[in-house]
């Protein structure tokens, strides 16, 4: 009877957690896929831009909103879980790099026909910006640990700006290369280039969305979840480290 009473009490207090944000993220991903179809299948650039303009804000807003919602429920981000997530994501990048290495080392002619000369200076500038953003978020975490919330807010905002600048430069580079006729379907190298840089860019988007999720509490200047910020910083450092592999292998090797 005690067991039945306990079960009934647990059932009485059980509830369903509902959230609109997974739907927003799903529709954003759908719009992203449609944008790629418009561009590379139907060759309609204007429709692709419109679809992409819907996709990116929906994905960012969905991730930021979902993370913020979890924070308000006391769930936040788990440092240990983030470590396992990063390991899983790293394996995805490894599969892309191994595919690239195998393809490059087992063909007679490389680079393949249709290639264009990739920019040499811009990747270095992008690297500097991303490394700088990793340093700024680390310094922001240090100031938060010391209780300096004003200083933390300043460097936190600088990190977001630097990440947005990196993403903007990536978008500009893609636009420039596509304007030259170098697309994901040009040859084997272009497929790898757009896949790897696009995968990394998507991780930058996720990192910025996580930072935006914590932005309201930072701007209010109230209680700031140090564990959340430390976990968000860990993910951002991972994005930075992966970029070193991307820029060294894809741009300069």
C-alpha positions in Angstrom: 0.0 0.0 0.0 2.9 2.3 0.8 4.3 1.7 -2.7 0.9 2.3 -4.3 0.5 5.5 -2.4 4.0 6.7 -3.4 3.3 5.9 -7.0 0.0 7.7 -6.9 1.6 10.8 -5.3 4.4 10.8 -8.0 1.8 10.5 -10.7 -0.2 13.4 -9.2 2.9 15.6 -9.3 4.0 14.5 -12.7 3.8 17.0 -15.5 4.8 17.4 -19.1 7.4 20.1 -20.0 6.5 21.7 -23.3 8.6 24.1 -25.4 8.1 25.8 -28.7 11.8 26.1 -29.4 12.5 22.6 -30.8 9.9 23.4 -33.4 11.5 26.7 -34.3 14.9 24.9 -34.6 13.3 22.2 -36.8 11.7 24.7 -39.1 14.9 26.7 -39.3 16.9 23.6 -40.4 14.1 22.8 -42.9 14.5 26.4 -44.3 18.2 25.9 -44.5 17.8 22.7 -46.5 15.4 24.5 -48.8 17.9 27.3 -49.3 20.5 24.8 -50.4 18.0 23.3 -52.8 17.1 26.7 -54.3 20.8 27.5 -54.8 22.3 24.3 -56.0 19.3 22.4 -57.6 17.0 25.1 -58.9 19.7 27.8 -59.3 17.5 30.5 -57.9 19.8 32.7 -55.8 17.1 35.2 -54.7 14.9 32.5 -53.3 17.9 30.9 -51.6 18.8 34.2 -49.9 15.2 34.6 -48.7 15.1 31.1 -47.3 18.5 31.5 -45.7 17.3 34.8 -44.2 14.5 32.8 -42.5 16.7 29.8 -41.5 19.6 31.4 -39.7 17.5 33.7 -37.3 15.1 30.8 -36.5 18.0 28.4 -35.7 19.8 31.0 -33.5 16.6 32.1 -31.8 15.6 28.5 -31.2 18.9 27.4 -29.7 19.1 30.6 -27.6 15.5 30.3 -26.4 15.7 26.6 -25.6 19.0 27.1 -23.6 17.6 30.1 -21.8 14.4 28.2 -21.0 16.5 25.4 -19.5 18.5 27.9 -17.4 15.3 29.3 -15.9 14.2 25.8 -14.9 17.5 25.3 -13.1 18.8 22.8 -15.7 21.4 24.9 -17.5 24.4 23.4 -19.3 26.3 20.5 -17.8 30.1 20.8 -18.0 30.5 17.0 -18.1 27.8 16.5 -20.7 29.3 19.2 -22.9 32.6 17.3 -22.8 30.9 14.2 -24.2 29.1 16.3 -26.8 32.4 17.9 -27.9 33.9 14.5 -28.2 31.1 13.3 -30.5 31.3 16.5 -32.6 35.1 16.1 -32.9 34.5 12.6 -34.4 32.3 14.1 -37.1 35.1 16.5 -38.0 37.6 13.7 -38.0 35.5 11.8 -40.5 35.5 14.8 -42.9 39.3 15.3 -42.5 40.0 11.6 -43.1 37.8 11.7 -46.2 39.8 14.7 -47.4 43.2 13.2 -46.8 42.2 9.9 -48.5 40.8 11.7 -51.5 43.8 14.0 -51.9 46.4 11.3 -51.5 44.8 8.8 -53.8 44.2 10.9 -57.0 46.6 11.5 -59.8 45.8 15.2 -60.2 45.2 17.6 -57.4 43.7 20.1 -57.2 41.0 18.9 -59.6 39.8 20.8 -62.6 37.6 23.8 -61.9 39.4 25.0 -58.8 39.9 28.6 -58.0 42.6 30.1 -55.8 41.5 30.4 -52.3 42.1 33.6 -50.4 45.3 33.6 -48.3 45.1 36.6 -46.1 41.4 36.4 -45.0 41.8 33.0 -43.4 44.6 34.4 -41.3 42.5 37.4 -40.2 39.6 35.0 -39.4 42.0 32.9 -37.3 43.2 36.0 -35.4 39.6 37.0 -34.7 38.6 33.6 -33.5 41.7 33.2 -31.3 41.0 36.7 -29.9 37.4 35.7 -29.1 38.7 32.6 -27.2 41.0 34.8 -25.2 38.2 37.3 -24.4 35.8 34.7 -23.2 38.5 33.2 -21.0 39.3 36.6 -19.5 35.5 37.2 -19.0 35.2 34.0 -17.1 38.2 35.0 -15.0 36.6 38.4 -14.1 33.3 36.7 -13.3 35.1 34.3 -10.9 36.6 37.4 -9.2 33.1 38.9 -8.9 33.8 41.7 -11.4 30.4 41.6 -13.2 30.9 44.9 -15.1 34.2 43.7 -16.5 32.7 40.3 -17.3 29.9 42.0 -19.3 32.3 44.0 -21.4 34.4 41.1 -22.4 31.4 38.8 -22.9 29.9 41.3 -25.4 33.3 41.7 -27.1 33.4 37.9 -27.5 29.9 37.9 -29.2 31.0 40.7 -31.5 34.2 38.9 -32.5 32.2 35.7 -33.2 29.7 37.6 -35.3 32.6 39.2 -37.3 34.1 35.7 -37.9 30.7 34.4 -39.2 30.3 37.5 -41.4 33.7 37.0 -43.0 32.9 33.4 -43.6 29.6 34.3 -45.3 31.4 37.0 -47.4 34.1 34.4 -48.5 31.4 31.9 -49.5 29.6 34.6 -51.5 32.8 35.6 -53.2 33.8 32.0 -54.2 30.3 31.2 -55.4 30.3 34.3 -57.5 33.4 33.0 -59.2 31.5 29.8 -60.0 33.2 27.7 -57.3 30.3 25.9 -55.7 29.9 22.7 -53.6 29.3 20.7 -56.8 32.3 22.0 -58.8 34.7 19.2 -57.9 35.8 16.9 -55.0 37.7 19.7 -53.3 34.9 22.2 -53.4 32.6 19.6 -51.9 35.0 19.1 -49.0 35.7 22.8 -48.7 32.1 23.9 -48.4 31.2 20.9 -46.2 34.0 21.4 -43.7 33.8 25.2 -43.5 30.0 25.0 -43.4 30.1 22.4 -40.6 32.5 24.6 -38.6 30.3 27.7 -39.4 27.3 25.9 -38.0 29.2 25.3 -34.8 30.0 29.0 -34.6 26.3 29.7 -35.0 25.5 27.3 -32.1 28.2 28.9 -29.9 26.8 32.4 -30.6 23.3 31.2 -29.8 24.5 29.8 -26.4 26.1 33.1 -25.6 22.9 35.0 -26.6 20.9 32.7 -24.3 23.0 34.0 -21.4 23.0 37.6 -22.6 19.8 38.7 -20.8 21.1 37.7 -17.3 24.4 39.4 -18.2 22.8 42.6 -19.2 20.6 42.6 -16.1 23.7 42.3 -13.9 21.9 40.0 -11.5 22.9 36.5 -10.6 25.0 35.0 -13.4 25.4 31.2 -13.6 29.1 30.8 -13.5 28.8 27.1 -14.4 26.8 28.0 -17.5 29.4 30.5 -18.6 32.2 28.1 -18.0 30.5 25.4 -20.1 29.7 27.9 -22.9 33.3 28.9 -22.9 34.4 25.3 -23.1 32.3 24.9 -26.3 33.7 28.1 -27.8 37.3 26.9 -27.2 36.4 23.7 -29.0 35.2 25.7 -32.0 38.5 27.7 -31.9 40.7 24.6 -31.8 38.7 22.9 -34.7 39.3 26.0 -36.8 43.1 25.5 -36.6 42.6 22.1 -38.3 40.2 23.6 -40.9 42.4 26.5 -41.9 45.7 24.5 -41.9 44.3 21.5 -43.9 41.8 23.1 -46.3 43.4 26.4 -47.0 47.1 25.8 -46.8 47.7 22.1 -47.5 
